[in-house]
Structure formats: C-alpha cells, structure tokens
Amino acid sequence: MNRIVMGYSGGIETSAAIARLAERAASNTEVVAVILDLGRREELVEQRERALTLGAVRCHVVDSREDLVRRCILPALQAGAFDDARGWMPSAIARPLIAKTIVDIARMEAADTVVYGGSAMSRGSMDALVRSLNPSLRTLAPSDVCEMSKSAVLEYARARDIPATVGSDWQKVSANLWGRSVALDRVQDPPTGVPDDTYVLTRSADECPNRPAYVELEFEAGVPSRVNGIEMPIVEMIESLEIIGGTHGVGRTDTPAGSGDGTACREIGEAPAAALLQLAQRELRSLRLAPDVAARVEESGRAYAQLIQSGAWFSPARQTIDAFISSLQPALSGSIRLRLFKGDCTVSTLVAS
C-alpha cells in the first residue's frame, strides 16, 4: 500500500485530489491529510470532517500558532524582512513551518510522497523547502495526483459537487495569524469589481472611526511584550493588534504580482497586526542602533525576505543572518507610540525605556 501525505486547507484542488484517489481503488494508495492551525481555528473542524468524508484515511490537525510566531514571524520581524515595499508576506512566512510539519508527518507515516496545492510560485518555494528537509521525498501537485490538468480538476470537482472552504472561481484565499491574502486569477478586476467582502479583517476608510487611536508597543530585547502597558503572550498580542488595527483600516495592500508561471495576477492583503509591529520595530531600531548598524539591518532584511520567498529558509544564509540579528536584540528595548487613523499608521512618540 502506497501512502501520500497531503497538506490540506479545504481548497477545491486538494479536496478533488482526495476524492479522485478514493474513487480509484486500484490505485492502491492511501491519503493522510494534514491541517495546521495557523490562527484561523473556526474552519478546522469542518476541514477535518471534509477530508475524512472525501476519503482520507486519517487527518492530523496540528496546533502550530505558537510555532508560527516564535520560529517564523518573530525572527523575520527582528531581521527587518517586513517593510512597506516588501509587504508582510502572510502566506510565505508560514511555508517553512508547513513544509517541516508535512515532512515530519510523512516520516511518521512512512510515506514517500507529499502533496500540496498553491500557485506555481508558492509551489516552487514549498518544493525547495521540502527538498532541503528530505530530498528523498517526491512532491506532487493535486493535478498530478488526479492525472488531470488543473482546469480538468476544477471541472471534476464541480461535476461531483465537491465543496471547498476557501477561495472561489476567481480568487484563492490564504489566512493565518499574521494576516490574510487573496490572490486573484487575473490582474483585471472581475466585472463587478472586487466584492465588498474581499476584505474581512480591515475596515474601509469610510467605515473607520472619525477619531484616531493610539497604541503603545513595548519591546524587551527585541520581543514585543506589552500593548498600552498590558503584558500579554505574543499570540494573544497579535490577535488583539489585528482587531485594533483592522478597526482603523490599517494593514491593507492591493498590488500586482507574478504567479511564477509568467501569468500576471493581483494580490490583495490584510495584515493589521503585522503593519503595527513592523513599523514599531523599525522605529525602535532607528532609535537604539547606530546608523551604520541600522543600515546593515536594512540590507539583511532585503536578503531575509528573498530567502523567505525563494524557499531557502533552512539554509546557512538564513542562519548567518539570524546570528547577526540576534546579537543586536539586547539593545532593542523601549516603547513606540503609534497613531492610527482611517488606514494610516504613523509614529506618534518614541518613548525611552
């Protein structure tokens, strides 16, 4: 009996792949689904039941929220990988943890093949991550499993009324604790424009309060520790900042992007907590570090972002940058006060530690 481990997010392509394999009894293949809780817990029970109903023999649900923050988000934040030009990369920053979890479960399940969906660009990054962890694993796309083209997979799913919990005919949605991104299939707007419900974490400027809000973020040795004087665990802090920032429309992006296969696409993003933390961290570096050192951090941040996007997270290059960045963190204590108003976030006050 062959065994495949499939990263499952409830999307239509991976749902169709599980159903297709279950239909083909002669394939002699079992599917083990893997779902990571990365901060959007309301969908997990439904996704797990769907995977089992479609034909997965088991479905592992892994609480990865703390790991996502501690092992991925915080190092990238400290390294300056997130800025206004590069964005907050909510999808890309989770891929190293997703890849490691899938590889670990493949080892536990004695599987020789792993499957995951996504755009050509995200799949290229995931393939590189998986290869760096276990080069002997075979990696497949859902369409490979179905032995169909991508368009045929979608038709197969529609013909059999296979539902999905994320995305639609013209967009794909990725969401986790750090934010949310919506990748449109084409660079043009759909005929009716982007639907009002495309943004779910942030308000439009017209809907925001007419008075600004102020948020004071305190850092201890480079780690966010308090919001407005209240100490809280970092996962809870990110959730709270998402609500505050989203209420005031902070953290929206709408940018053209490449799909990785030469096709133009467009990505709409929401990351309120990321926007607040990134700005505060950057200003704290400017306050505490010598100008030449701060400039080196900016250079490192650009390299770090490229490592994230390309799937080189588990590389000596990232480890080298991490060592440099870690040496600077003891100096990065203090508070930054931010002003939030109708989608804008600016530094209001730099507060000495």
N, C-alpha and C positions, 0 to 999 in steps of 0.2 A: 504494500500500500504506500503510495506516494503521499507526501504531506506538504501543503503550502501554507505559509503564514501570511495573512493579508492584513495590512493596515486599513482599518475600516472607519470611515467617518460618516456613513449614512448616505454618501453620494450615489448617484444613479449608476455610474460606471462600475464601482466596486460591488454594488448590490446586484447588478446584472451578471457580473463575473461569478459570484457565489451561486446564483440561481442556475447559470449555464452549466457549471461543473456538477451541481446536484442532479441536473437532468441527464447528464452523460454518465450513467452508471458505469459504462465500460471504461471510463477514463481511469478508474482505479485510483482516484485522488481525493484526499480529504482536505477540507479548508478549515483552518483555525484562524478566527478573526481576532484582531487586537484593536481595542479602543482605548485611547489615552484621555483621561480627564485633564484637560489643559486650562480649565477655568470656565467652561460653559456646560455645567452639570445638568441643566434642565433637559438636555437631549439624550443623555447617555442610556437611560433605561429603555427608551424607545429604540435606540440604535442597537442595543444588545439583543432585544427581542426580535428585531427585524433580521439581524444576521443569522440567528438560530432558525427562524422561520424559513428563511431563504435556503438554508441547507448547510450552514457552518456546523461542524461537529462540536466545537467549543468556541467560547468568546471570552477572552481575557479583558477585563476592564481595570486599568491601572491609574491610580490617583497620582498624577505627575505634576500637580500645581507647584508644590514647593521646589521640586527638582527643576522645573522650568525657570523659576525665578533665581534660585541660588546658583545653578550650574550654567545657565544660558543668559538670561536677561541681565543679571547684575554684573557679570564680567564684561559684557558688551557695553552696558551703560557706563561703567567706570573707564572703559577704553575709549569712549567717545565715538562709538560706532554709529550712534543715532544722532543725526542733526537735521536741520531744516532741509538741506539739499538731498540727503540720502533717505530721509524718512525713517520710520520706526520699525519697519520690517516685521510685522507681527507673524506673518507666515514663515518667513525664512528663519527667524530666530528659534522657532520650535523644531525645525527639521533635525538638528543634531540629536535632540532627545528622542524624537520619534524614531529615527534610524537606530539608535542604540537599543531602545526598547524592543523594536521588531527583531533586531539581530539576537538579542538575549533570549527572547521567547522562541525564536527559530532554533537556537541551540537547545533549549529546554525541551522542545517538541520534536527534536531530531528531524527537522525539516531542512531540505536543501534548496528551497525556492522561497522568495519573498515577493509579494505583490503590493503595489500602492499606486494610487491614481495621481492626478495633478497635471499641470501644463507641462509642455516639453522642457521649459526652463526649470521648474521645480523638480521634475523627474531627473534631470541631469544632475542637479545638486544632490538629490537623495541617492542616486546611483553612486556618486563619488563618496558620500558618507558611508554607505553600506560596504563598498569595496575597501575603504580604509579600515573598517572594523573586522570584516570577514570576507576576504577576496574569493573564497570558495563558494559563496552563496550565489545562486542565479537570481537575477532581478527581472521581473516582468511587469508590464503594464496590464491593466484589466482587459484591454482589447487583445493582448497576446493570449491571455488565458481563455478568452472566448473564441479565439481563432477567427476574429472578425475585424473589420475596420472600425475606427471609433464611431463613425456615423451609423454603421450597422448595429453596433452595441446599443446605441441610443434608440434605434428603431425596435430592436429586440425588447428592450425594457418597456417601451411604450405599448408594444403589441401584447405584452403579458401583464400590463398594469403593475409593473414593479415600481413601488413608490420610492421616494428619496426624501431625506430630512433636510438636505441642504441644497441650495442652488436652484436654477431654473433652466429653461431652454437657452437663455442668452447670457446667463451670468453664473459664476461659481463663487461660493462664499467660503471663507476660511476665518475662523474666530477662535481666540484663546484669551487667556488672562491679560495679555499685553495689548490686545486690540483686535481689530476686525478688518478684513479686506474683501472687496468684491471685484473680481476680475471679469470684465465684460468681454464677450467673444469678438467684438469688433470695436474699432476706435470711434465709430459714429454712435450717437445716441440711438436708442430704439425709437420707433416712430412717435411714440407719445412722450418722449423724454425719459430721464431717469425717474423711476417711480418714487413717490414720497417716502415709502417705507424702506428704500435702499439704505438710508442712514437710520440706525436703531440705537446707537449709543450717544449721539450728539444731537442737539437742537440746532435748527437754523438760526441765523442772527435775528430774524423777525420774532422768533419764539423765545429768545433768551430774555432773562430779567433785564430791566432798564437801569439797574444799579450794578456797579462792579462788585465782585467778590475778591477777597484777599486770602491767600493761602500761604502759610509759613511752613517751609520744609526744612527740617533739621537733619543734618548728616553727622554721623560719628565714624571717623576713619573711613570715609567714602561710602558708607552704607546708610541709606535713608532710615531714620529711626523714629521721627515724630512728625505729626501733622498738627499745626496750630497748638503745639505744646503737649499733644496727647501721644504717648508712646503706643505703638501697635506693631504686631507682626507684619512683615513686609507683604505677604499675600493679601492680608486684610487691608493694608495701606493702599495697595494698587487698586483694589476693588472700591475703596472709598474715594480715591482720587478720580477714578473713572466716572463716578456719579457726579462729583463736584465739577470736574472739567466738562463733562458732557452736558450738564445743565446750562453751562455758559458757552456751549458751542465750540469748545477748544479741541483741537486734535483732528480736524478734517483734512483730507487730501484728495485731490482728483487729478490724476496725472496720466499721460500716455506712457505705455510700457511695451517692451518687446516680449513676445511669448516664448522665445527661444527657438522657434521653428521658422522665423522670418515673418511671421504674421503680426501685424500691428494689433495692439489691444489697448485697453484702458483699465486702470486700476483705481478704484475708489476706496479710501481707507478711513478708519476711525481709530484713534488711539489717544484718548484724553489723558489717561494716567501717564503714558509714555511721553506725551508732549510736556507735561508739567515737570516730570522728573528729569528729562533730558535738559530742559532749559536751566533748571536749578543746579544740576550737576555741572553744566558748562560754566555757569557764572561762578560757582564755588571754585572751580579750577582756576579761573581767571583771577580770583581774589587771593588764593592761597599759594599758587605756584609762580615761580619766576617766569617772566615772559618767554625766555628761550625754552624752558621745560614745557610750558603750556603749548608752545608751537610744536614741539616733538609729539605731544599727546594728540594734537590735531592730525599730524601725519600718520600716527599709529592708528587713529580712528578710521581714517580712509582705508588703510590696509586691512583693518579688522573687518570692516563692512564687506570688503571684497572677499575675504575668507568665508564669511557667513554665506554670501550669495553663491559662491562657487562650490560649496560643499567641502571646504578644506578645514573644517572645524577641528578635526582630530590630527592636526599637522604640527610639526615642530615650529613652524612660523607662528602659529597662534600661541603656543606655549612660551615662545620667546617674548611676544608682546605682553602676555599675561604677567610674566616675571617683572618686566619693566613697569607696568601699570601697578602691580601690587606693591612695589617699592615706594610708590608715591602716596598710597592711600592714608597712611598715618597722619599726613599733613592736612587731609581734607575733612576737617570738622568745622561746623558752623551752620548758620541758618540763612536761608534765602526767602524773602517775602515776594510773592508773585501777585500780580493784578490780573484778574480775568474779566473780560467784558466783551460780549457779543462776538465770540470767536477768536478774539485776540488774547494773547498771554504775554505779559511783559514783566520785567523785573521791577519791583517797587522799591525794595530795600535790601541792602546787603548787611547782614547782622553778624557782628564778630562773635566768635564762640566764647 
